[in-house]
Amino acid sequence: MRSSKSRSRNKNRNNRPSGGNIINRVFDSQGPDGKVRGTPQQIIEKYNQLHRDAVLSGDRVDAENFAQHAEHYTRLLAEAQREVEAKREEQEEQNRQRQAERDRERNERMKAQEVAANEQPTLQPDAEQPDVLMPDDQDSGLVETPEEKPKRPRKPRAPRKPRQQDADGGDGGGGTPDGGSAPEAAE
């Protein structure tokens, strides 16, 4: 089993790379029938196919050799999948713990809000509300809104002047846009 990546680039010098990377990694496998290249799943399928072909042709030695190669990559893939699954479960457990902590904090805040609401004095419905008056020279810190401003009374409009009418009962506008009268046409 030889990785397609150069050994000189592998700084940690481990025999196997870390878990999840193996599943999609491309390997060059030097088998008895030549080089097989691909991901572990592709190599397993290729060796299983070569195993079936060797069994059909009656070559028991090659069949066993291909079966062993397929088994090796099957174990490699299974181990990588177990590691990926373990990491996923660990991540899920951390997420559950964080969610449980958030739930506890939220419940504590809700209880604190309920306690604060219960501690506020409740007013009897029949009791009169006290009027709080601020002296005029003191600023209340509140912003005055348009609804609160006293409305000024509107100034009454001056009545419109009536239109002047001509002696012939017209509207006073005449026949031209400037109000003048146009000369009458000769008959």
KAMO-V692215 format. One record per backbone hydrogen bond with DSSP energy under -1.0 kcal/mol. NH is the residue of the N-H (numbers start at 1). CO is the residue of the C=O. Records with the same first field share a line. If there is no record, write none. Layout:
BEGIN
NH=CO ; CO
END
This chain:
BEGIN
2=28
4=26
10=7
11=9
22=19
27=38
28=2
29=36
31=29 ; 34
34=31
36=29
38=27
43=39
44=40
45=41
46=42
47=43
48=44
49=45
50=46
51=47
52=48
53=49
54=50
55=51
56=52
57=53
59=54
60=58
63=59
64=60
65=61
66=62
67=63
68=64
69=65
70=66
71=67
72=68
73=69
74=70
75=71
76=72
77=73
78=74
79=75
80=76
81=77
82=78
83=79
84=80
85=81
86=82
87=83
88=84
89=85
90=86
91=87
92=88
93=89
94=90
95=91
96=92
97=93
98=94
99=95
100=96
101=97
102=98
103=99
104=100
105=101
106=102
107=103
108=104
109=105
110=106
111=107
112=108
113=109
114=110
115=111
116=112
117=113
118=114
119=115
138=135
148=145
149=145
169=166
176=180
179=176
END
